[in-house]
């Protein structure tokens, strides 16, 4: 048998068996369950049993009956564990014959019930939970009292019942209130404060903005009569206003069939409602402003809607300006952050070229954006050898720059920990692969012994290095095993080769941003043209080769934006 049991603090709970088909709860001695509390109505509510389910119903009580903290407006079937509150008395419904798996509300009966956990969307405004209706409702049979196009609201040729002085005062008040507001958190509440002062018959208000395909309540104000714990907005109303760009006035929503499926309107018993679209300067609907009343004796009139349109237009203007200001501030902050990131990245790259007797070095670096993913470095090893590295993180921008910074640390660590370049490459590959970033890095890593001119090299998917010999002969690094890019394959291996650098020999290493830069005709610069420039300046030294290639690239790509990061490193033996 089902029963109610009281929830008490420290007192013994009382149990009330539901052993009759109809049981009343209230203050009167004739009630089946007597609640001795002066705030409880004499016949407050009742529980009816239809042979299958128990239904809780409020009997037009003064202070209402609550089921799981939602006020009842029609009979609702009970399920095991439901909490019934009558004023300050809480009771738990228990029914051993019904569990969560046999919920009577799933039996197909036409009973409306909303719970916070079941709604599609919820927003916290201060201490209030503002919850959306899930269902948009039907479009047929609307009995909305009035539609009004926002564009015609202030047409001087249109006859209006609103006192022009009242309009002017409203406009001045909202303008004064919004002056200096630089955030939506301040604009929304100020608008609603003004509206609730202008409309003494309004009980609550909302400002809702569209954000892509979603909606966001930026402000909600409640004067009286609506539970502070949960306030509901109607998705039905919002979508209608946003689609039509029309203001609507409904004098009695209870008889308006458009809102039949809107739980927020039915549950809270909204009686009268005004909604106006918030239009941008380009005429796009960016949101909605709503005022409503739950009192039967109060109804908004058409002149109220006209006045609200005046405020809505000013509010939309303020919201748009604040939004643009926030975008501008965000852009300024982004530019500042990128500037700092550029300075940090420049600090990671070499501050000066190596000073090795008998050798010369030249390098050029320019990122496509404020930060880039190309990387080069010179690292003097403890035994006197010099490591030269040129690398290119896939893509460019902030993400590539951050990976490049991390990769530079890994390079230094592994060069100090492993003697063989093939093992250094393997360890770098394992580290990048295990980060699971979905990015890879091409790289040429060289170690030069300045005493002997011996040069060891590995290539990880990078454009081939060019070696120019004394007398102008060019050797492409095609004899080297060109391994997978770092981070692309888990067990990638890299073969090390050794070259001899003689007096007058030079090595040129570049990233693909240089060879793939296009001109106005869409033609890439290409490795053939790079090789031609290297031959042209081969007998003039390392610096002449590097500067000659960069100068020719500028001629090629004149009037074309740089598409990718550029990096070029040249070094050679002079004595």
N, C-alpha and C positions, 0 to 999 in steps of 0.2 A: 504494500500500500504506500502511496506517495504521502509526503508530509512536509511541513515547514519547520525549520529549527532556527531559533534566534541566534544571532551573532552577538556575543557579549564580551566585555573586558573584565575578566576575573570572576564573573558571576556564572552560576550554573545555567546552561542553555535550557530553553523551554522548547518542547516538541509539540506540534499541532498536527495530528493526523488529518488528512483530507479524505474523510470517510463519507462525504455526502456529494451529491451531484452538483450542488451549488452551495458555496460557503462564502459568507461575507466577512470582511475585515473592517474594523472601525472602532470608534469610541463608544457607540451605543451598546448598552447591555444585551440587546437582542442579537448582536453580531455573533457569528460562530467563533471568530477569533477577535477578542476584545483587546484593543490597544489603548491604554490609559495615558493619553497625551493630549493636552488642550489644543495642540496644533493639528491633530488628526480629525478629519471630518467624522460625523456620526456614522454614516455608511460610506466609507472611504473607497473601497474596492471590493472585487469579488473574484473567486476562482471557480470556474465551471468545468465539469468533466463530461465529455460527450461519449464516454465509453471507450475512447482510445487515447485522447490527449486531454491535458489540463490547460485551460486558457485563463490568463490573467487579464482583468479589465478594470479600468478606473471608472468610478461612478461619479464623474464630474466633481471630484473632490476639490477643495479650495487650494491645497498645496501640491496636488499631483501625486501619482504613483510612478515609481521609477523601477525599471528592469535593467539591471547591469548599468545603472547610472544614465539610462536613456528614458526620458519621460514618455509615458504611454499616451497614445491618442486613439487607439483602437485595440481590440482584443488580440493578444499575442500568445502563442502556445509556449509553454514552459518546457525546459529541458533540465536534466539532472545537473545540479551545480549552479543554476541561475541564482542571482541575488536580487531580492525584492526589497526595495526601500520605501518606507512610508514615513515621511518626516525624518525623525532621528532613529527610527527603529529599522534594523536590517534583519532580514530573514533569508535563509538559504533553502531553495527548493530541492528536495531529494525524491527521486523516483527510481527504485531498484529495477523497474521493468524497462527503463529507458536509459541508454548510455549515449556517449558521443557518436557511436557508430549507428545508432538508431534514432537519430535526431528527428523529432516530429516535424521540424520546420522543413525537412527535405521531403515531405510526403506529397508535395505537389499542391498543397493548399495555397490559395492566393492571399498570402499574408506578407506585408512589407516589414522588413527588419534590417537595420543598418548597424554595424559595429565598426569601431575605429580600425580594428585589425583587418577588416574586410574591404575597406575602401581602396580605390586605385591610387589616391594621391593625398598627402597631408603635409601641411606646412605649419611650423611653430611661429607664432607672432607674439613675442613676449611670453606670457604664461598661458596663452590661448592656443589651442590646437584648431586650426582652420582646415576643414576636411571637404574634399570635393565629392559631389555626386558621381557615381560611376556611369549611369545611363544618360544618354543625350535626349531621350524622349522622342515622341512622334511629332511630326510637323503639321499634321492635319488638325483641323478643328480649333485653331487658336481663337481665343476670345480676348486677346490683349486689347485693352481699352484704347490705346493710342500709340501710333508710331510717329517718329519725327526725324526727318533727315537733319543731321548735324549741320550740313552746309547751309541750310535755310533758317537755322535757329535765330540768327540775329539780323535777318533780312529786314531792312527798315521799311520795306513796302508791305511786310506781313503784319496783319493785325494781331496784336498781342494784349493779353489782359494783365501782364506784369507791369508794375509801376517802373518806369525807366529809372527813377531815383534808386529804387531797390536794386535794380540790375547794376547800376553804377557803384553803389555802396558795396555790393557783393564782390564786384570786380576789384575794387580798391582794397577791400579787406584781404582777399585771397592773394593779391599782388604783394601787399605789405607783409603778409605772413610768409610768403615763399621767398622773399628777397633774402639773398645771402645763403640759401640752402644749396649745399654742394653734394648731397648724397640722397639716394632714394629713401634711406632710413629716416630722413628728416622731412622730405617732401610729402610722403604719403600720410603720416600722422597729422601734419599741419593742415593738409587739405581736408581730412575727415573732421578735425576739430572745428574748422570753419563751417563745414556743412552741417554738423550737428548743432551748431549755434544758430545757423540760418533756418534750419528745419526742426522746430521743437517737436514735431510729430514723428520724427524718425527715431527708431530704436537702435539701429546699428548701421554700419557702413563698411564697404570693402573697396580696395583698389587692387585690381588684378592685372598683371602684365603678361603678354605673350613672350615666351623665350623659345624661338624655333617652333617645334611641335609641342612644347610643354607650356605650362602656365605657372605663374608664381604670384602668390598673394604678398604684396609689399607692405600692406597696412590693413588693419582691421580694428574697428572701434565699436564698443558695445555700451549703450546707455543703460538699458534695463531690460529685464524680462527674458534674456537669453542666457543660458548656462555659460559662465565664464570658462568652464573646463573644456567645453567643446563648441565651437562655432562652425556652421556649415555653409559652404558656398555651392551654388548650383552650376554644374558644368553645362546643363541645358541652356540656362540663361546666357552664360558667357559665350558659348558657341553661336547662339543666335545673334547676339549683339555684334560679335566680331565678324560674322559672315555678312550680315546685312548692312553694317555700319549705321544702324538706326538706333536712336534712343527709344526706349519703350517705357510705358506707364501701364501698370495693371492695378486697377482699383481694388480688385478682389481676386487674388491668385487661387483661392479655393474653387472658384468657378471657371478658371482658365484651363482648358483642357491641354494646352501646350505643356503645362507643368505637372501633369498627372503622375509622371514617373520620377519627378524630382524629389528625392527623399528629404533634402534640406528644407524645401518649402513646406512639405506636408508635415514633417515631424515637428518643426518649430512653429507651425501655423502662421507663416508669414501672410498677412492680410493685404498689405498694399506695398508696392515696390516700384522704384524708379531706377533705370539703368541707362547710362549714356556711354557711347564708345569714346575712347581716347585716341584721337587721330594725330598722326605726325604732320609736320609741315608739308609733306608730300601726299597726304591723304591716306596713308596706310594706317590700319587699325593696329595700335600697339597695346591696347588694353581696355579695361572697362572700369567704370565707377558705378557703384551700386549703393542705394539707400533703401531700407525697407522698414516696415512697421508690423508688429504682431498684435496691435490693438484693433479690435473690431470697430471701435468707434472712430478710428482715424483712417482717413484715406487721402492719398496724395491726389492733387488736381493737375490739370494740364499746365496751369501757370507755374506750378512748382517745378514741373519738368523743364520748362523754358528757363527758369532761373538756374536750375542745376546744370543745364547745358552751358550757360555762361561760365560757371565755375569749372566744368569739365574741360572746356576749351583752354582755359588758363592753366589748369592742372596738367593737361597734355603738353602744353608748351614748356612748362617748368620741368616736367619729367624728361622731355626730349633734350632740353638744354643740360640737365644734370647728367643724362646718359652720355652726351657728347663730351662733356667735361671729364667724366670718368674715363672715357676712351682716350682722351688727350693726355690725361695724367698717367694712365697706364702705358701709353706709348712713350711718354717722356721717361718713365721709370725703366721701360725696356731698353731705350736708347742708352740710358745711364749704365744699366747693367751690362749691356754689350760693350760699352766703352771700357768698363772695368775689366771685363773678360778679355778684351783685346790686349789690354796692358798686361794682364796675367799671362796670356799666351806668349806675348813678346818676351816676357821674362823667362819663359821656359826655353825658348829658342836661343841659339848661341848669341852672346853679346859681342863677341869678336871672333875673328878667324884665327886658326892655329898659327903659332909662330914657330915653325920648324925649319931649321937651317937646311937649305937645299930643296925646299918645297914651297909652292905657292898655292893659295886657295882663293876661290871666288864663289859667292852664293847669292842667290836672289830668291825672295819669298814675298808673295802678295796673295792674301786671301780674297775670295770672291765676295764674302760678306765681312762683317766686322771681326768675326772669328772664323777660323778655317780648320780643315781636317788634314792638311799636309803637314809634314814634320821632317825636320832634318837636325842633325846634331854632330858635334865632334867631341869624342870622349877620350881623354888621355888615360891609358891603362897603366897600372903600377909598374909594368916591365918596360915602359917607354914606348910601346906601340900606340898607334892612334886608331880609334874606331871612327868610321864615317858612316852615317846612316841617313837614308832618304826613304820616307814612308808616306803612304797616302791612305787615309781612312776613307772607306766608301761613303760617298756623299760629302756634303759640306754643311756648315752651320754649327749651332751650339752643341748638338749631340755629338757630332764628329769631333769637335774641338775638345769636349770633355773626355772622349775616348782616347784622343791623341795624348792628352795630358797624362792619363793613366798608363798608356802604352810606353811613354817616355821613361816612366819610373821602372817599368818591367824590363826595358832594354838595359838600363844601367845596372839593375840588380843581376840580370843573367850574364852580362858581359864580365862582371866581376866574379861570378860563380862558376863559369864553365870556360875551359880553354879552347874547345873546338867550336867553330862557328855553326857547324851542322847541329850540334847539341843546343846551342843558344837558340837557333831557329825553331828547333823542336819544342823547347820549353816555352818560348813565346807563343807558339801555336796552341799548345795545351792550355795556357792561361786564358787567351782570348776566347778559345772555343768553349771553355768551361764557364765563362761569364754568361753565355746564352743571350747575347745582345742582338743576334741576327745581323751583325755587321762584320765585315772582314777588312784586312789591312794588307795592301801590297807593300813590298819592302825590298830594298837592296842594302845589305849590310857588308861593309868592308872593314878589314883590319890591315893597316899599313905599318910595316916595320921600316922606319926611316933610315936605319943604319944599312940595310941591305937592298931596299927598294922592292922587297917582296910584298905583294898585295894578295890577301885572301878575300874571297867574296862568295856570298850566297844570294840567290834571287828567289823571292817569294811572290810570284805572279806579277812582278813589276815590269814596266817597259825596260827593254834591254839597255844596259850601259854601253856607251860608245868609248872606245879606246883609240886615241889618235897617236900614231907613232912618229918619231922624229923623221922628218922628210915628207910628212903629209899622208902617210898610209893610214887608212881607217880600218879598225877591227870592231865589228859589232859583237856583243857578248853572246852570240848565238851558240857558242861552244859550251855554254853553261847550262846545266840542268835547271830549267825554269820551273820551280815547284809551285804548289798551290798557294794561294794567298793565305796569310795568317788568319786563323780562325775559321777557315772554310771547311776543312776536313779534319776529323779528330786525330788521326794518326799520320798526318803529313810528315814527310821527311825531306831534308834539304841537303843537296850535294855541294860540297865546298870545292872551289877551284883556286888555283894559285897562279898569279901572273907576276912577271918581272917588269918593273917600271924603270926604263932607262932615262938618261938625261934627254929632255925635250919631249918625253911622252906625257900624255894627259888623259884623264878620265872625265867623262861628262855623264852625269846622272840627272834625270828630270822626272817629273810626275806627268800623268796623262792630261792634266789640265793645260799643259803647254802644247803638247802635240795635237790635242783635239779642239783647240780654240778655232772658231770659225771666223770667216770674214763676211762682208755684206752679201756675198753671193752664196753663202752657206758652205764654202769650201773649208775643210780643216787644214790647219797649218802643216801637220804631218811630219813623220820621222825623216822622210827623204829631204825635206827642206832644212830640217835641223842639221842633218849630216852635211848638206851643202855648205851651210854657214860655218860648221866646224872646220871643214877643209879650207874655207876661205881664210880663216884666222889661225890655222894650226901652227904656223911658224912664228906667230906674234905673241904667243904665251897664253897662259890660262885665263887671265883677266880679259884679254882681247876676245877670246873665244866666248866667254860668258856674256860679256856686254854686247858682242856682235849678234848672238842668238836673240837676246832680249830686244835689241833695237829692231831687228828684222820682224820679230813677232808683233811689235807695236805697229809697224807699217802694214803688216798683214791684217790685223784686227782693228784698224782705225774705224771709229764710229760704231763699233760693235761692243756691247757690254761684255765684261769678263764673265764667262759661264762657270768656271770652276777655279779652285785654288791653283796657284802657280808656284812651282818650286824647282830651282835649278842649282846644282852643285858641281863645280869643276875643281879639280886639283891635279897637279903635275909636278914632275921632278925637274929641277933646274940645274943641279950640280951634284 
